[in-house]
Amino acid sequence: MLTDLDQARVDSGVGYAHAEIDKQLSRGRLSADAANRQKALITGSVSKDEFADADFVIEAVFEELAVKQRVFAELEAIVRPDCVLATNTSSLSVTAMAAGLAHPQRVVGFHFFNPVAVLPLVEVVRGAATDDAAVATALAVGRQAKKNCVIVADRPAFVVNRLLTRFLGEITRAVDEGTPFEVAEHAADPLGLPMTPFLLLQLVGPAIALHVAQTMAAAFPDRFSVSPKLRALVESGKTSVYRPDFTLDPEVASALAGGDNPSTGPEVLARALEGLAQEIRIMLDEGVVAAPQDIDLCMILGAGWPFHLGGITPYLDRTGIAAKVTGAPFGR
């Protein structure tokens, strides 16, 4: 059951889901009967009252804490006491989201990655009040959805977005300092990542990237900052770094120009990898995940970290970066 602000949005959401099932049918992955059964299971309404008998409700509204708190307050007045309330937030505090509820123990993070139909990771986020039943239910739902779930603590941006923000932050900081765009954009090419940093920025959306950067800078101002050039890019209204032919938009190039302390490509890459090593060590010390292998799994399944490099922590161990930055390899 999907709900949205008006019937047009509801119809659009249901239509999208039905179209995805039709794609599976056209590719021979579903029979006609199975496709019809699945489409019959997906319906929509403008009323949240339809959730009265639900076991599990997930919100994916705008990434603003007050909005999400309001949605959960409305839901709590409707759903059963044992219904799990899940949030698809990418960076906000699950604990803060649940703070004003009568039953905060049933609120859990359930963070998908885009494109949801392709990427197999879900970060299951345990807030300060989240109980074992809510976590277990989230894991069961994730398994039914054929996703790989990793339990993470309720820390800003969790695992994947925290590390990607640190990685991209070091690269955009180099651009702020005067490193030419092309140098910074291709500094990480030796890693064989699925896309370049600014192409990823375009996929995520500059405004969303800025929002996450602001969240992280507020939480950890000693390691994260808000790029003035990224802020200027968002304020210009640009949503794409590249033009349709994948050449750099001249207006974007102009916004990213300037600075008098350029770095070389190898220097930018070393800086970004050292930032990752530092952040991973801090995350492990904070107990964001139970083990380095959890971070490896998150980065492979949620960020496309190349399989041929192994996990990110073994890579940082093999290259000596982990020991250089943190004093010891992660696999010690």
C-alpha positions as CSV (number, residue, x, y, z in Angstrom):
1,M,0.0,0.0,0.0
2,L,1.4,3.3,-1.1
3,T,0.3,6.7,0.1
4,D,1.2,10.2,-1.1
5,L,0.0,13.8,-0.9
6,D,-2.6,13.5,-3.7
7,Q,-4.1,11.0,-6.0
8,A,-2.0,11.9,-9.0
9,R,1.2,11.1,-7.0
10,V,-0.3,7.9,-5.7
11,D,-1.3,6.8,-9.3
12,S,2.2,7.7,-10.5
13,G,3.8,5.6,-7.7
14,V,1.6,2.6,-8.3
15,G,2.0,2.9,-12.1
16,Y,5.8,2.9,-11.7
17,A,5.7,-0.2,-9.6
18,H,3.4,-2.0,-12.0
19,A,5.7,-1.0,-14.9
20,E,8.7,-2.5,-13.2
21,I,6.7,-5.8,-12.9
22,D,5.8,-5.6,-16.6
23,K,9.5,-5.3,-17.4
24,Q,10.2,-8.5,-15.6
25,L,7.3,-10.1,-17.5
26,S,8.7,-8.9,-20.9
27,R,12.1,-10.4,-20.0
28,G,10.6,-13.8,-19.2
29,R,11.5,-13.5,-15.5
30,L,7.9,-13.7,-14.4
31,S,4.9,-15.6,-15.8
32,A,1.7,-13.7,-16.7
33,D,0.0,-15.2,-13.6
34,A,2.8,-14.2,-11.3
35,A,2.9,-10.7,-12.7
36,N,-0.8,-10.3,-12.3
37,R,-0.6,-11.5,-8.7
38,Q,2.3,-9.1,-7.9
39,K,0.5,-6.1,-9.4
40,A,-2.7,-7.0,-7.5
41,L,-0.6,-6.7,-4.3
42,I,0.4,-3.1,-5.0
43,T,-2.2,-0.5,-4.4
44,G,-2.4,3.1,-3.3
45,S,-4.4,5.6,-1.3
46,V,-4.2,9.2,-0.2
47,S,-5.2,8.2,3.3
48,K,-2.8,6.8,5.9
49,D,-5.8,5.1,7.6
50,E,-5.1,2.2,5.2
51,F,-2.1,1.4,7.3
52,A,-4.3,0.4,10.3
53,D,-3.5,-3.3,9.9
54,A,0.0,-3.0,8.7
55,D,2.9,-4.9,10.2
56,F,5.6,-2.7,8.7
57,V,5.4,0.9,7.4
58,I,8.4,2.7,5.8
59,E,8.5,6.4,5.1
60,A,10.6,7.9,2.3
61,V,9.5,11.6,2.6
62,F,11.7,14.6,2.2
63,E,15.0,14.5,4.1
64,E,14.0,16.9,6.9
65,L,13.7,15.8,10.5
66,A,10.6,17.8,11.4
67,V,8.8,16.4,8.4
68,K,9.7,12.8,9.2
69,Q,8.7,13.3,12.9
70,R,5.3,14.6,11.8
71,V,4.7,11.6,9.6
72,F,5.6,9.2,12.3
73,A,3.4,11.0,14.8
74,E,0.5,10.7,12.4
75,L,1.2,7.0,11.8
76,E,1.5,6.2,15.4
77,A,-2.1,7.3,15.9
78,I,-3.2,4.8,13.2
79,V,-1.1,1.7,13.3
80,R,-1.2,-1.3,15.7
81,P,1.1,-1.1,18.8
82,D,3.3,-3.9,17.3
83,C,3.7,-2.3,13.9
84,V,7.3,-1.5,13.0
85,L,7.9,2.1,11.8
86,A,10.9,2.2,9.4
87,T,12.7,5.2,7.9
88,N,14.6,5.3,4.7
89,T,16.6,8.3,5.9
90,S,20.1,8.5,4.5
91,S,21.7,10.7,7.1
92,L,19.3,11.8,9.8
93,S,19.1,10.5,13.4
94,V,16.7,7.6,13.9
95,T,16.8,8.3,17.6
96,A,15.7,11.9,17.1
97,M,13.0,10.8,14.7
98,A,11.5,8.5,17.4
99,A,12.0,10.8,20.4
100,G,8.5,12.2,20.6
101,L,6.7,8.9,20.0
102,A,4.9,6.8,22.6
103,H,6.6,3.7,21.4
104,P,10.1,4.8,20.1
105,Q,11.3,1.2,20.5
106,R,9.6,0.2,17.2
107,V,11.3,2.8,15.0
108,V,14.2,1.4,12.9
109,G,16.3,2.7,10.0
110,F,15.9,0.9,6.7
111,H,18.1,2.6,4.3
112,F,18.0,1.5,0.7
113,F,20.5,2.7,-2.0
114,N,19.7,4.0,-5.5
115,P,18.9,2.5,-7.8
116,V,16.9,0.4,-5.3
117,A,16.0,-2.3,-7.9
118,V,19.7,-2.8,-8.6
119,L,21.8,-2.2,-5.4
120,P,21.4,-5.1,-3.0
121,L,22.3,-3.3,0.3
122,V,20.0,-2.1,3.1
123,E,21.5,-0.5,6.2
124,V,19.4,-1.5,9.2
125,V,19.9,1.3,11.7
126,R,19.4,0.7,15.4
127,G,18.4,3.9,17.2
128,A,18.9,4.4,21.0
129,A,15.5,3.0,21.8
130,T,15.1,0.5,19.0
131,D,14.3,-3.0,20.4
132,D,15.4,-6.4,19.2
133,A,12.0,-7.2,17.7
134,A,12.1,-4.1,15.4
135,V,15.6,-5.0,14.2
136,A,14.7,-8.6,13.7
137,T,11.6,-7.6,11.7
138,A,13.6,-5.2,9.5
139,L,16.2,-8.0,8.8
140,A,13.4,-10.4,7.9
141,V,11.8,-7.8,5.5
142,G,15.1,-7.2,3.9
143,R,15.7,-10.9,3.4
144,Q,12.3,-11.2,1.8
145,A,13.2,-8.3,-0.5
146,K,16.3,-10.2,-1.5
147,K,18.6,-7.6,0.0
148,N,21.7,-7.9,2.1
149,C,21.3,-6.2,5.4
150,V,24.0,-4.8,7.7
151,I,23.1,-3.6,11.2
152,V,24.6,-0.2,11.9
153,A,24.5,2.2,14.8
154,D,22.6,5.5,14.7
155,R,25.5,7.7,13.8
156,P,25.4,10.5,11.2
157,A,25.1,9.2,7.6
158,F,25.6,5.6,8.9
159,V,28.3,3.8,6.8
160,V,28.2,4.2,3.0
161,N,27.2,7.9,2.9
162,R,29.6,8.8,5.7
163,L,32.5,7.3,3.8
164,L,31.5,8.6,0.4
165,T,31.0,12.1,1.9
166,R,34.5,11.9,3.4
167,F,36.0,10.6,0.1
168,L,34.2,13.2,-2.1
169,G,34.8,15.9,0.5
170,E,38.6,15.4,0.2
171,I,38.4,15.6,-3.6
172,T,36.1,18.7,-3.6
173,R,38.4,20.4,-1.1
174,A,41.3,19.9,-3.5
175,V,39.2,21.6,-6.2
176,D,38.4,24.4,-3.7
177,E,42.1,24.9,-3.2
178,G,42.8,25.2,-6.9
179,T,43.3,21.7,-8.3
180,P,42.0,21.7,-11.9
181,F,38.7,19.9,-12.3
182,E,40.0,17.3,-14.7
183,V,42.9,16.4,-12.3
184,A,40.6,16.0,-9.3
185,E,37.9,14.2,-11.4
186,H,40.2,11.5,-12.6
187,A,42.6,11.2,-9.6
188,A,40.8,8.1,-8.4
189,D,40.7,6.4,-11.8
190,P,43.4,3.9,-10.8
191,L,40.9,2.4,-8.3
192,G,38.5,1.3,-11.0
193,L,35.4,2.8,-9.3
194,P,32.1,2.5,-11.2
195,M,32.0,6.3,-11.8
196,T,34.1,9.4,-11.3
197,P,33.5,11.6,-8.2
198,F,31.7,14.4,-10.0
199,L,29.6,12.0,-12.0
200,L,28.5,10.4,-8.7
201,L,27.8,13.9,-7.5
202,Q,25.5,14.4,-10.5
203,L,23.8,11.1,-9.9
204,V,23.1,11.9,-6.2
205,G,22.2,15.5,-7.0
206,P,24.3,18.4,-5.9
207,A,21.6,19.7,-3.5
208,I,21.4,16.3,-1.7
209,A,25.2,16.1,-1.6
210,L,25.3,19.6,-0.1
211,H,22.7,18.6,2.5
212,V,24.6,15.5,3.6
213,A,27.9,17.5,3.7
214,Q,26.2,20.1,6.0
215,T,24.9,17.3,8.2
216,M,28.4,15.8,8.5
217,A,30.1,19.1,9.0
218,A,27.7,19.9,11.8
219,A,28.4,16.5,13.4
220,F,32.2,16.3,12.8
221,P,33.5,19.8,12.0
222,D,37.1,18.7,12.5
223,R,37.0,16.3,9.5
224,F,34.1,17.4,7.3
225,S,33.4,20.8,5.7
226,V,31.0,22.3,3.2
227,S,32.7,23.1,-0.1
228,P,32.1,26.8,-1.1
229,K,32.2,25.7,-4.7
230,L,29.6,23.0,-4.2
231,R,27.4,25.5,-2.4
232,A,27.8,27.9,-5.3
233,L,26.9,25.2,-7.7
234,V,23.7,24.4,-5.9
235,E,22.8,28.1,-5.5
236,S,23.2,28.5,-9.3
237,G,20.4,26.0,-9.8
238,K,22.6,23.5,-11.7
239,T,21.6,19.9,-11.2
240,S,24.1,18.4,-13.6
241,V,27.9,18.7,-13.8
242,Y,28.0,17.3,-17.3
243,R,26.0,18.1,-20.4
244,P,24.1,15.3,-22.2
245,D,27.2,14.6,-24.3
246,F,29.2,14.2,-21.1
247,T,31.3,17.3,-21.7
248,L,31.7,19.5,-18.7
249,D,29.1,22.3,-18.5
250,P,31.0,25.6,-19.0
251,E,29.0,27.3,-16.3
252,V,29.9,24.5,-13.9
253,A,33.6,24.7,-15.0
254,S,33.5,28.5,-14.2
255,A,31.9,27.8,-10.7
256,L,34.6,25.2,-9.9
257,A,37.6,27.4,-11.0
258,G,39.9,29.4,-8.8
259,G,42.3,28.7,-5.9
260,D,46.0,29.0,-5.7
261,N,47.1,25.7,-4.0
262,P,46.7,23.0,-6.6
263,S,47.5,19.3,-6.1
264,T,48.5,16.6,-8.4
265,G,46.3,13.6,-9.2
266,P,48.4,11.2,-7.0
267,E,48.3,13.7,-4.2
268,V,44.5,14.0,-4.4
269,L,44.1,10.2,-4.4
270,A,46.4,9.8,-1.4
271,R,44.5,12.4,0.5
272,A,41.2,10.8,-0.2
273,L,42.3,7.3,0.7
274,E,44.0,8.5,3.9
275,G,40.7,10.3,4.8
276,L,38.9,7.0,4.3
277,A,41.3,5.2,6.5
278,Q,41.0,7.7,9.3
279,E,37.2,7.7,9.1
280,I,36.9,3.9,9.1
281,R,39.1,3.7,12.2
282,I,36.9,6.3,14.0
283,M,33.7,4.4,12.9
284,L,35.1,1.1,14.3
285,D,36.0,2.8,17.5
286,E,32.5,4.3,17.7
287,G,30.9,0.9,17.2
288,V,29.1,2.0,14.1
289,V,29.4,-1.6,12.9
290,A,30.6,-4.8,14.6
291,A,33.6,-5.5,12.4
292,P,35.7,-4.2,9.5
293,Q,34.0,-6.8,7.3
294,D,30.7,-5.0,7.7
295,I,32.2,-1.9,6.2
296,D,33.7,-3.9,3.4
297,L,30.3,-5.4,2.6
298,C,28.5,-2.0,2.8
299,M,31.0,-0.4,0.4
300,I,30.9,-3.3,-2.1
301,L,27.1,-3.6,-2.2
302,G,26.1,0.0,-1.6
303,A,28.9,2.0,-3.3
304,G,30.3,-0.3,-6.0
305,W,33.7,-0.6,-4.4
306,P,35.5,-2.8,-7.0
307,F,35.4,-6.5,-6.4
308,H,39.0,-7.0,-7.7
309,L,40.3,-4.8,-4.9
310,G,38.7,-6.9,-2.3
311,G,37.1,-5.1,0.6
312,I,38.1,-1.5,1.3
313,T,39.8,-2.4,4.6
314,P,42.0,-5.1,3.1
315,Y,42.9,-2.7,0.4
316,L,43.9,0.0,2.8
317,D,45.9,-2.7,4.8
318,R,47.7,-4.0,1.7
319,T,48.7,-0.5,0.5
320,G,50.0,0.4,4.0
321,I,47.6,3.4,4.2
322,A,45.8,2.0,7.2
323,A,49.0,1.6,9.2
324,K,50.3,4.9,8.1
325,V,47.2,6.8,9.1
326,T,45.9,4.8,12.1
327,G,49.0,3.1,13.4
328,A,47.8,-0.5,12.6
329,P,46.1,-2.5,9.9
330,F,42.4,-3.1,10.2
331,G,42.9,-6.8,9.9
332,R,45.3,-7.1,12.8
